[in-house]
Amino acid sequence: MTQAGWLADPTGGHEVRYWDGTRWTQHVGDRGVTAIDPLPAGVEPPAPGAPANTWAPPSQPEPPSPAVAPSGKGGWKDRFKTAAQEVAQQGKQVADQAKSAIGAQQAKRLEQWREDPATLWCGQSQGVATKATGMSKALYRITKDRVWIDTGVLGVRSDQFPLWAVKDLDVRQSALQRGKDVGDVVLWLEDPSYGVQGSAFSMSGEGGHEPGVGRTSGEAVLDDIAEPYRVRDLLMPLISEARSKKLMERQTQYLHVNPGVAGVAAGFAATPGPPAAPAPTAPPTDLADQLRKLAALRDEGTLTDEEFAAQKARLLGS
């Protein structure tokens, strides 16, 4: 096989033509100047072992083998792919900016609560989504008489309910939450109508509870909060005090609206005296109404069962 080099032009049209080791090329040379001249068809290769021509253009390097351009480069598929990548990158930048803005708004909201003297505790849900995005699906606040819940990420809904409406509370923790001192404080409301409906824009929990309160179940959840037992210990005396005040308020309102029942209740503690003179005939009383009032006093705890039975017997015997 003849090695690559400048050999005598087999067409006779030029002094030399370049043989690349496998075929004749279009590169030719005359009097030290190279040029391009396509090779005619039917030209035989040089004889095996033919020596390379010692004449070669001294100032010209050997012509490079023609490079084959990669297929598809610069085509519509590549342009489409590039455009799609640019759109995706722009979308990611917009999403990152939105996450940063929402996170800043939530931080500002918590700071406002902390600076409010009425705030006894405030915090936020600390689920996996919060760590990944910097946004929290719910913010929580406790004052002396209320619990406040802000739910949602893309849209925010702020709700609250009174502490006297809480009839019981508990802490729920998974094994993973216990290791991080995170958990759910669950509050059961005596009336589901006090419940807060979760926002349609809120982020779903990671196997836990949706923050807020369900109107049908009456179960409020402070979801994925730090130090849940400390929050529970803070709430317990506040709830007890609020419920005691509410009970007294209800009893006072009832006695104010029903003065006749108040007189009956006051007569329980009075010492029986001598029989009084017959009083003028009074209009007949509604026995069923008196019995309902006595039952209401018993149910509220104003009368004991024994006192209720005695007064009922007195009314029925009169």
Backbone hydrogen bonds, N-H to C=O, Kabsch-Sander energy under -0.5 kcal/mol:
donor,donor_aa,acceptor,acceptor_aa,energy
5,G,19,W,-2.6
7,L,5,G,-0.6
7,L,17,R,-2.4
9,D,15,E,-1.2
12,G,9,D,-1.1
15,E,29,G,-0.8
16,V,29,G,-1.8
17,R,7,L,-3.0
18,Y,27,H,-2.4
19,W,5,G,-2.8
20,D,18,Y,-0.5
20,D,23,R,-2.3
25,T,18,Y,-2.5
28,V,26,Q,-0.5
28,V,35,A,-2.7
29,G,16,V,-2.0
30,D,33,V,-2.7
33,V,30,D,-1.7
35,A,28,V,-2.5
37,D,26,Q,-3.2
43,V,40,P,-0.7
50,A,47,A,-2.1
53,N,6,W,-2.1
60,Q,57,P,-1.5
69,A,67,A,-0.6
73,K,70,P,-0.8
75,G,72,G,-2.0
79,R,75,G,-2.0
80,F,76,W,-2.6
81,K,77,K,-2.5
82,T,78,D,-2.5
83,A,79,R,-2.4
84,A,80,F,-2.5
85,Q,81,K,-2.2
86,E,82,T,-2.1
87,V,83,A,-2.3
88,A,84,A,-2.5
89,Q,85,Q,-2.3
90,Q,86,E,-2.4
91,G,87,V,-2.6
92,K,88,A,-2.3
93,Q,89,Q,-2.1
94,V,90,Q,-2.3
95,A,91,G,-2.5
96,D,92,K,-2.6
97,Q,93,Q,-2.2
98,A,94,V,-2.3
99,K,95,A,-2.6
100,S,96,D,-2.3
101,A,97,Q,-2.2
102,I,98,A,-2.6
103,G,99,K,-2.7
104,A,100,S,-2.0
105,Q,101,A,-2.1
106,Q,102,I,-2.5
107,A,103,G,-2.1
108,K,104,A,-2.0
109,R,105,Q,-2.2
110,L,106,Q,-2.3
111,E,107,A,-2.1
112,Q,108,K,-2.2
113,W,109,R,-1.9
114,R,110,L,-2.4
115,E,111,E,-1.8
116,D,112,Q,-0.7
116,D,113,W,-0.9
119,T,116,D,-1.8
120,L,142,I,-2.9
121,W,142,I,-1.4
123,G,140,Y,-2.1
125,S,138,A,-2.4
126,Q,224,D,-2.5
131,K,127,G,-1.4
132,A,128,V,-2.0
133,T,129,A,-2.4
134,G,130,T,-2.3
135,M,129,A,-0.5
139,L,150,D,-2.5
140,Y,123,G,-3.1
141,R,148,W,-2.1
142,I,121,W,-3.0
143,T,146,R,-2.6
147,V,161,F,-2.2
148,W,141,R,-3.2
149,I,159,D,-3.2
150,D,139,L,-2.7
151,T,149,I,-0.6
151,T,157,R,-2.6
152,G,137,K,-2.1
153,V,201,F,-0.9
154,L,201,F,-1.0
157,R,151,T,-2.6
159,D,149,I,-2.7
159,D,157,R,-0.5
161,F,147,V,-1.8
163,L,145,D,-2.5
165,A,162,P,-1.1
166,V,163,L,-1.8
167,K,165,A,-0.6
167,K,188,W,-2.6
168,D,188,W,-1.2
170,D,186,V,-2.1
172,R,184,D,-2.8
178,R,174,S,-2.6
179,G,175,A,-1.3
180,K,176,L,-0.7
180,K,177,Q,-1.0
181,D,178,R,-1.0
182,V,177,Q,-2.4
183,G,225,I,-2.1
184,D,172,R,-2.8
185,V,222,L,-1.8
186,V,170,D,-2.7
186,V,184,D,-0.7
187,L,220,A,-3.3
188,W,168,D,-2.7
189,L,187,L,-0.5
189,L,218,G,-2.9
190,E,165,A,-2.8
194,Y,191,D,-2.1
195,G,192,P,-2.1
202,S,199,S,-1.4
207,G,205,G,-1.2
212,G,221,V,-1.6
213,V,196,V,-1.1
214,G,219,E,-1.4
218,G,214,G,-2.3
220,A,187,L,-3.6
220,A,218,G,-0.6
221,V,212,G,-2.3
222,L,185,V,-2.7
223,D,221,V,-1.1
225,I,183,G,-2.6
225,I,222,L,-0.6
227,E,181,D,-2.4
231,V,227,E,-1.6
232,R,228,P,-2.3
233,D,229,Y,-2.4
234,L,230,R,-1.5
235,L,231,V,-2.0
236,M,232,R,-2.2
238,L,234,L,-0.8
239,I,235,L,-2.9
240,S,236,M,-2.3
241,E,237,P,-2.4
242,A,238,L,-2.3
243,R,239,I,-2.5
244,S,240,S,-2.0
245,K,241,E,-2.2
246,K,242,A,-1.9
247,L,243,R,-2.2
248,M,244,S,-2.2
249,E,245,K,-2.3
250,R,246,K,-2.2
251,Q,247,L,-2.4
252,T,248,M,-2.5
253,Q,249,E,-2.2
254,Y,250,R,-2.3
255,L,251,Q,-2.5
256,H,252,T,-2.0
257,V,253,Q,-2.0
258,N,254,Y,-1.9
261,V,258,N,-0.5
262,A,258,N,-1.5
263,G,259,P,-1.9
264,V,260,G,-1.7
265,A,261,V,-2.6
266,A,262,A,-2.3
267,G,263,G,-1.6
268,F,264,V,-0.6
268,F,265,A,-0.9
269,A,265,A,-0.5
269,A,266,A,-0.7
287,L,285,T,-1.0
290,Q,286,D,-2.0
291,L,287,L,-2.4
292,R,288,A,-2.1
293,K,289,D,-2.1
294,L,290,Q,-2.3
295,A,291,L,-2.4
296,A,292,R,-2.1
297,L,293,K,-2.1
298,R,294,L,-2.1
299,D,295,A,-2.6
300,E,296,A,-1.9
301,G,297,L,-0.5
301,G,298,R,-1.1
302,T,297,L,-1.8
303,L,297,L,-1.3
308,F,304,T,-2.4
309,A,305,D,-2.3
310,A,306,E,-2.3
311,Q,307,E,-2.3
312,K,308,F,-2.4
313,A,309,A,-2.3
314,R,310,A,-2.1
315,L,311,Q,-2.4
316,L,312,K,-2.5
317,G,313,A,-1.9
318,S,314,R,-1.0
